[in-house]
């Protein structure tokens, strides 16, 4: 009798947990165990949820991935790590990533992120700008080859011939600079 009550209660908690968004099997298991349900009650609740198609890891991976790509503009590597953290199997993750990045062009996503970052930047040092942009794109989860392509396309290399030197100081400006240095 107690066993049946616990099982029903676990099901109700799990369904309430699923109301807000789809969850992975692993997330539901952790949630129910955190609520203090026994392993048997958790197993029965998961079986019920899967039988009624409330829990479907491949569907969850696609929905979660699509949401992260559209809202956060993440790359394939980061999305793979996030899906793994949700407790999904490697086969499910690779299937979802392949499907999602056929739908969304990773290069275009990286370009959008990079352009937005460059607009917000006020650095004049091109070498620093390239480094910051590359690190930003790597944190977003883009492959290093793609990062290199995007950075070289948006922030061209600078040669010594391209550097703009300030005009030489006039005699008055030079005297003023020397005077100010001597005061310190």
C-alpha positions in Angstrom: 0.0 0.0 0.0 2.7 2.5 1.0 4.7 1.5 -2.1 1.8 2.3 -4.4 1.3 5.7 -2.7 4.9 6.6 -3.0 4.9 5.6 -6.7 1.9 7.8 -7.4 3.4 10.7 -5.5 6.6 10.3 -7.5 4.6 10.4 -10.8 2.8 13.5 -9.7 6.0 15.3 -8.8 7.6 14.3 -12.1 4.7 15.5 -14.1 4.7 18.8 -12.3 8.4 19.0 -13.0 7.8 18.5 -16.7 5.1 21.2 -17.0 7.7 24.0 -17.4 9.8 22.3 -20.1 10.9 18.9 -21.4 13.5 17.2 -19.2 16.0 14.4 -19.8 15.6 11.1 -18.1 18.6 11.9 -16.0 17.2 15.2 -14.8 14.0 13.6 -13.7 15.9 10.8 -11.9 18.0 13.4 -10.0 15.0 15.5 -9.2 13.0 12.6 -7.8 15.9 11.2 -5.8 16.5 14.7 -4.4 12.9 14.7 -3.2 13.6 11.5 -1.3 11.8 8.9 -3.4 13.0 5.3 -3.4 14.8 3.8 -6.4 11.7 1.6 -7.1 9.3 4.6 -7.1 11.7 6.6 -9.4 11.9 3.6 -11.8 8.2 3.2 -11.9 7.6 6.9 -12.4 10.1 6.9 -15.3 8.5 3.9 -16.9 5.1 5.6 -16.7 6.5 8.8 -18.2 8.3 7.0 -21.0 5.2 4.8 -21.8 3.1 7.9 -22.2 5.8 9.8 -24.2 6.3 12.5 -21.5 10.0 11.8 -21.5 11.9 11.3 -24.7 15.6 12.0 -24.6 16.1 12.5 -28.4 13.2 14.9 -28.6 14.6 16.7 -25.5 18.0 17.0 -27.1 16.6 18.6 -30.2 14.4 21.0 -28.3 17.1 22.0 -25.9 19.7 22.3 -28.6 17.5 24.4 -30.8 16.7 26.7 -27.9 20.4 27.2 -27.0 21.4 27.8 -30.7 18.6 30.4 -31.3 18.8 32.2 -28.0 22.5 31.9 -26.9 24.2 31.3 -30.3 26.3 28.5 -29.0 28.6 26.3 -31.1 28.7 22.6 -31.6 31.3 21.9 -28.9 29.6 23.8 -26.2 26.2 22.4 -27.0 27.6 18.9 -26.9 29.0 19.5 -23.4 25.7 21.0 -22.2 23.8 18.0 -23.5 26.3 15.6 -21.8 25.7 17.5 -18.5 22.0 16.8 -18.9 22.8 13.1 -18.7 22.2 12.2 -22.4 23.9 9.2 -24.1 26.6 9.9 -26.7 24.6 8.4 -29.5 21.6 10.7 -28.7 23.9 13.7 -28.5 25.7 13.1 -31.8 22.4 12.5 -33.5 21.0 15.7 -32.2 24.1 17.7 -33.0 24.2 16.4 -36.6 20.5 17.2 -37.1 20.7 20.7 -35.5 23.8 21.8 -37.4 22.3 20.7 -40.7 19.5 23.1 -39.9 21.6 25.9 -38.5 24.9 27.0 -40.2 27.5 27.1 -37.5 29.7 29.5 -39.5 26.9 32.0 -39.8 26.2 31.8 -36.1 29.9 32.4 -35.3 29.9 35.4 -37.7 26.9 36.9 -36.0 28.5 36.5 -32.5 31.8 37.9 -33.7 30.2 41.0 -35.4 28.1 41.7 -32.3 31.2 41.4 -30.1 33.2 43.7 -32.4 30.5 46.4 -32.3 30.6 46.5 -28.6 34.4 46.6 -28.5 36.4 49.9 -28.3 39.9 48.5 -28.6 42.3 50.1 -31.1 45.0 47.4 -30.6 44.3 44.9 -33.4 46.4 42.1 -31.9 44.5 42.3 -28.6 41.2 42.5 -30.5 42.0 39.3 -32.4 42.9 37.5 -29.2 39.8 38.6 -27.3 37.5 37.7 -30.2 39.1 34.3 -30.6 38.8 33.5 -26.9 35.2 34.7 -26.9 34.3 32.4 -29.8 36.0 29.5 -28.2 34.0 30.0 -25.0 30.9 30.0 -27.2 31.9 26.5 -28.3 33.1 27.0 -31.8 35.8 24.8 -33.3 39.3 26.3 -33.4 39.4 26.1 -37.3 36.1 28.0 -37.5 37.3 30.6 -35.0 40.5 31.2 -37.0 38.5 31.6 -40.2 36.0 34.1 -38.6 38.7 36.1 -36.8 40.9 36.4 -39.9 37.9 37.5 -42.0 36.7 40.1 -39.6 39.9 41.4 -38.0 42.6 41.5 -40.7 46.3 41.2 -39.7 48.3 44.3 -39.4 51.7 44.7 -41.0 54.3 47.4 -40.0 53.4 49.3 -43.2 49.8 49.6 -42.0 50.6 51.2 -38.7 49.8 54.8 -38.4 52.4 56.8 -36.4 51.4 60.1 -34.8 52.9 63.2 -36.4 56.1 64.4 -34.9 55.8 66.9 -32.0 56.4 70.6 -32.7 59.1 72.3 -30.7 56.6 73.9 -28.4 54.8 70.5 -27.7 58.2 68.9 -27.0 59.2 71.6 -24.5 55.8 71.3 -22.8 56.2 67.5 -22.5 59.7 67.8 -21.1 58.5 70.5 -18.6 55.6 68.2 -17.4 58.0 65.2 -17.0 60.4 67.3 -14.9 57.6 68.4 -12.6 56.8 64.8 -11.6 
